[in-house]
Amino acid sequence: MVSTVVAPRPSLNTPSTPAPELVGLAVCPSCHTQDRSMTNLAVSAGADWQCSRCGSRWDAVRLAAVAAYDLWVSERTAASVHPATHARGDV
């Protein structure tokens, strides 16, 4: 009798692994408190929550606005640290 071992095929019903930035608990950008009842995956799917510490309300749109503003501030701050270097294009 000959037996063959067949590797199991992946199921099409198995959910794919979420992106690393979606794994974990949602964090309030104002006071940096993690919300134990809200995940980043739920927020990206349209959920919103109110921070238990500072009371701010957050959803994906507001979080994206905060992230864009944070990026803008960091670019402005970097440019103001060495304005002469940036003006000459030596960056």
N, C-alpha and C positions, 0 to 999 in steps of 0.2 A: 504494500500500500504506500503510495506517494502522497505526502502532504505538502502543500505550498502555503507559505505565509504571505498574506496580502495586506499591505499597509492600508489602514483606514483612510477613506477619502474625506476631505473636509466637507462639512455640511454647508449648504448654501444658506441655511437658516441661522448660522452662527454669526452673531454681530461682529463687525470688524473692531479692531482695537482703536479707541479714540486717540486723537492727537494728544501729545504730552501736556500741552497747555490747557486741555479740557479736563484732565484728570485732577481730582482734588476738590477741596472745599472752596466756595466763593469767599473772597476777601474784600472787605470794605476799603476802597481807596482812601477814604477820609481818615479813618482811625486804625486801619490795618487789622481789624478784628475778623477772624474766620467765623463764618456762619455754619454751624454744625448741621443745619437742616437744609442747606442749599449747596449743590455742586456746580462747578463751572459748566459741566455738560448740560445741566438743567437750564442754566442761564442762557447758554448758546441756543437752546431749543425754544427760548421765548419766555422763560420764567423770570419773575422779578422778586425782590426781597427787600425787607427793611432791616437795616443794621440794628442789632439788639443793644449795641453800646451807644452809638451817636444818633440813631434814628434816621439816617439818610436812606433814601429809597434808591435801589439800583436795578438796572436791567442791562441787556447787552448793548443797547444804543448809548446809554449814559456811560457805561464802562469804556466803550470805544472812543467816546468823546474825551474822557479823562486820559486815556492812553495817547490819543493824538496830541492833546495839549501838553502832556508830559514830554513827549518827543520834541515838540516845538520848543519848549523851555530848555531842554537839554541841548538842543542845537544852538539856541541863542546864547546860552551860558558858555558853551565851548567857543563860540565865535568871539565873545567878549573877553575871554581870558587872554587871548593873544591877537588883538585886533590888527596889529601891524603885519603879523605873519599871514593872516587871512587876506589882508588887503593886497599883499604882494603875490599871493597864490602859492606860498611855500608849504602849504599843508601837506 
